[in-house]
């Protein structure tokens, strides 16, 4: 179809699905309130690229999105449909981010429908499968791991405006591996935090909140707008963190 703007159409359709179904996070359309043209973003745990495509559209040609996903076979159909990692303003990194660099195992759960890659986690100082005990079995896939600080150095990062993290309980490890980058740029953050996932690493959601508060961040949850909150709630999975203007 001549003149079809595929990225814009994809952005509009995914936002529509997020608003009216439970298939996508209802916070997805709110990315426009957090990201602007020219921003530099890092999407940690990008999976098929739902958030990567949204960020790519919002930052525009003058911005840049670093999309981090270690499992190349993650959501193959939707990866092709979204084609987010192929966009000119996206740099795809087939790695995991953690507290320290190395070569480590991603534990991929399997159920009746096959590999549930969205529930995969980095097996580093984890105590069993935790919240994934509902799956029949797991397979270990060896992946390369960098820290956020290491990635920032590798790509020559000179700014970071927005950081999204969804790594099935390893969020605090990503922060520990990115302390220099976080403290230098103080990016807005959008993070999935669930106690059932953090438990496998023997820490709780409050530890994430405490780490960020010590660096001046305020936490927000979505209730028809981003509202400040003082703790992680059982019925809310996704949170925004930002440092108030001084």
C-alpha positions as CSV (number, residue, x, y, z in Angstrom):
1,X,0.0,0.0,0.0
2,X,1.7,3.3,-1.1
3,X,2.4,5.8,1.6
4,X,1.8,3.3,4.4
5,X,3.7,4.3,7.6
6,X,4.2,0.9,9.1
7,X,5.8,2.0,12.4
8,X,3.1,4.6,13.0
9,X,0.4,2.0,12.2
10,X,2.0,-0.6,14.5
11,X,2.2,2.0,17.3
12,X,-1.4,2.9,17.0
13,X,-2.6,-0.8,16.8
14,X,-0.6,-1.9,19.8
15,X,-1.8,1.0,21.9
16,X,-5.4,0.1,20.8
17,X,-4.9,-3.5,22.0
18,X,-3.4,-2.3,25.2
19,X,-6.3,0.0,26.0
20,X,-9.1,-2.5,25.2
21,X,-7.7,-6.0,26.0
22,X,-5.6,-7.7,28.5
23,X,-3.1,-9.0,26.0
24,X,-0.7,-6.0,26.4
25,X,0.1,-3.8,29.5
26,X,-2.4,-1.0,29.9
27,X,0.5,1.3,30.7
28,X,1.9,0.9,27.1
29,X,0.0,4.0,25.7
30,X,1.4,6.1,28.6
31,X,4.9,5.9,27.2
32,X,4.2,9.1,25.3
33,X,4.0,10.9,28.7
34,X,7.5,9.7,29.6
35,X,9.5,9.8,26.3
36,X,10.0,12.6,23.8
37,X,11.6,13.2,20.4
38,X,15.4,12.8,20.5
39,X,15.5,10.8,23.7
40,X,17.9,7.9,24.2
41,X,16.3,4.8,25.7
42,X,17.4,1.3,26.8
43,X,14.8,-1.5,26.7
44,X,16.1,-4.3,28.9
45,X,14.2,-7.6,28.3
46,X,12.6,-6.4,25.1
47,X,11.2,-9.9,24.1
48,X,9.2,-9.4,20.8
49,X,9.8,-5.7,20.9
50,X,6.4,-4.3,21.9
51,X,8.0,-1.5,24.0
52,X,10.9,-1.1,21.6
53,X,8.5,-0.3,18.8
54,X,6.7,2.2,21.0
55,X,9.9,3.9,22.1
56,X,11.3,3.9,18.5
57,X,8.2,5.7,17.3
58,X,8.2,8.2,20.1
59,X,11.9,9.2,20.0
60,X,11.8,9.6,16.2
61,X,14.7,9.8,13.8
62,X,16.8,12.0,16.1
63,X,16.5,9.5,19.0
64,X,17.9,6.1,19.7
65,X,16.6,2.9,21.4
66,X,19.0,0.1,22.6
67,X,16.9,-3.1,22.6
68,X,18.3,-5.8,24.9
69,X,17.1,-9.4,24.5
70,X,19.3,-12.5,24.9
71,X,16.8,-15.1,23.4
72,X,16.9,-14.8,19.7
73,X,13.9,-17.3,19.4
74,X,11.7,-15.2,21.8
75,X,8.2,-14.7,20.3
76,X,9.3,-15.3,16.6
77,X,5.9,-14.5,15.1
78,X,5.4,-11.2,16.9
79,X,9.1,-10.3,16.5
80,X,8.5,-10.5,12.7
81,X,5.2,-8.7,12.8
82,X,6.5,-5.8,14.9
83,X,9.9,-5.7,13.2
84,X,11.0,-3.3,15.9
85,X,14.6,-4.4,16.1
86,X,15.1,-3.7,12.4
87,X,14.3,0.0,12.6
88,X,16.9,2.6,11.8
89,X,16.8,4.2,15.2
90,X,17.1,0.8,17.1
91,X,20.2,-1.0,18.1
92,X,19.6,-4.6,19.0
93,X,21.8,-6.3,21.5
94,X,21.5,-10.2,21.8
95,X,22.6,-10.2,25.4
96,X,21.3,-10.2,29.0
97,X,22.1,-7.5,31.5
98,X,23.0,-8.4,35.1
99,X,25.0,-7.5,38.1
100,X,28.3,-8.8,36.6
101,X,29.5,-9.8,33.1
102,X,30.0,-13.3,31.9
103,X,28.5,-16.3,30.2
104,X,25.4,-17.6,32.1
105,X,22.3,-19.7,31.7
106,X,18.9,-18.3,31.0
107,X,16.3,-20.8,32.4
108,X,13.5,-21.1,29.8
109,X,10.3,-22.7,31.1
110,X,8.2,-25.1,28.9
111,X,4.5,-25.8,29.2
112,X,1.9,-27.5,26.9
113,X,2.3,-24.7,24.4
114,X,6.1,-24.9,24.2
115,X,8.7,-22.5,25.4
116,X,7.3,-19.7,27.6
117,X,10.2,-17.3,26.9
118,X,8.5,-14.3,28.5
119,X,9.0,-16.1,31.9
120,X,12.7,-16.9,31.3
121,X,15.1,-15.6,33.9
122,X,18.9,-15.4,34.4
123,X,20.1,-18.2,36.6
124,X,22.6,-16.1,38.6
125,X,22.4,-16.5,42.4
126,X,18.8,-17.8,42.0
127,X,17.3,-20.3,44.4
128,X,15.4,-22.7,42.2
129,X,12.7,-21.7,39.7
130,X,10.5,-19.9,42.2
131,X,7.4,-18.6,40.5
132,X,8.0,-20.8,37.5
133,X,7.2,-24.0,39.4
134,X,3.9,-24.1,37.5
135,X,5.8,-25.2,34.3
136,X,6.6,-28.9,33.5
137,X,10.3,-28.4,32.8
138,X,13.0,-25.9,32.0
139,X,15.9,-25.8,29.6
140,X,19.1,-23.8,30.1
141,X,20.2,-21.6,27.3
142,X,23.7,-20.1,27.6
143,X,23.8,-16.3,26.9
144,X,26.4,-13.5,27.1
145,X,25.8,-11.1,30.0
146,X,26.9,-7.5,30.3
147,X,26.3,-4.9,33.0
148,X,24.4,-1.8,32.1
149,X,27.6,0.1,32.8
150,X,29.4,-2.2,30.5
151,X,26.8,-1.7,27.7
152,X,27.0,2.1,28.2
153,X,30.7,2.0,27.7
154,X,30.5,-0.4,24.8
155,X,28.1,1.7,22.8
156,X,29.6,5.1,23.9
157,X,26.5,6.3,25.7
158,X,26.6,10.0,26.3
159,X,23.0,10.3,27.7
160,X,20.2,8.1,28.9
161,X,16.7,9.5,29.2
162,X,14.6,6.4,29.7
163,X,15.3,2.9,31.0
164,X,12.7,0.1,30.8
165,X,13.5,-3.1,32.8
166,X,11.4,-6.4,32.6
167,X,13.6,-9.3,33.6
168,X,11.4,-11.6,35.7
169,X,12.8,-10.7,39.1
170,X,16.4,-9.7,38.3
171,X,15.6,-6.0,38.2
172,X,17.8,-5.2,41.2
173,X,20.7,-7.0,39.6
174,X,20.4,-4.8,36.5
175,X,20.4,-1.7,38.7
176,X,23.5,-2.9,40.6
177,X,25.3,-3.5,37.4
178,X,24.3,0.0,36.2
179,X,25.0,2.2,39.2
180,X,27.4,4.5,37.5
181,X,25.1,5.0,34.5
182,X,22.0,5.5,36.7
183,X,23.7,8.0,39.0
184,X,25.3,9.9,36.0
185,X,22.1,10.3,33.9
186,X,19.2,9.7,36.3
187,X,17.0,8.4,33.6
188,X,13.2,8.0,34.0
189,X,12.5,4.3,34.6
190,X,9.7,2.0,33.8
191,X,9.9,-1.4,35.6
192,X,8.0,-4.5,36.2
193,X,8.2,-5.5,39.8
194,X,6.5,-8.7,41.2
195,X,7.4,-10.3,44.5
196,X,6.7,-13.8,43.2
197,X,9.6,-13.2,40.7
198,X,12.1,-11.4,43.0
199,X,11.7,-14.1,45.6
200,X,13.8,-16.5,43.6
201,X,16.7,-14.1,44.1
202,X,16.0,-13.8,47.8
203,X,15.1,-10.1,47.8
204,X,11.9,-8.2,47.8
205,X,10.3,-5.3,45.9
206,X,11.1,-3.0,48.8
207,X,14.8,-3.5,48.1
208,X,14.3,-2.1,44.6
209,X,12.3,0.9,45.9
210,X,14.9,1.6,48.6
211,X,17.8,1.5,46.2
212,X,16.1,4.0,43.9
213,X,14.9,6.3,46.7
214,X,18.5,6.5,48.0
215,X,19.3,8.1,44.6
216,X,16.5,10.6,44.7
217,X,13.8,8.7,42.8
218,X,10.0,8.9,43.4
219,X,7.8,5.9,42.5
220,X,4.6,6.1,40.6
221,X,1.8,3.7,39.6
222,X,-0.8,4.2,36.9
223,X,-4.4,4.9,37.9
224,X,-5.8,7.1,35.1
225,X,-2.6,9.0,35.4
226,X,0.8,8.4,37.0
227,X,0.4,8.9,40.8
228,X,3.1,8.8,43.5
229,X,3.0,5.7,45.6
230,X,5.2,4.5,48.5
231,X,5.2,0.8,47.9
232,X,4.7,-2.0,45.4
233,X,1.1,-3.3,45.4
234,X,0.0,-6.9,44.8
235,X,-2.4,-5.8,42.0
236,X,0.0,-3.6,40.1
237,X,3.0,-4.9,38.2
238,X,4.5,-1.9,36.4
239,X,5.9,1.2,38.0
240,X,7.6,4.5,36.9
241,X,10.5,6.0,38.8
242,X,11.8,9.5,38.2
243,X,13.8,12.1,40.0
244,X,11.7,15.3,40.6
245,X,13.0,18.5,39.0
246,X,15.2,20.5,41.3
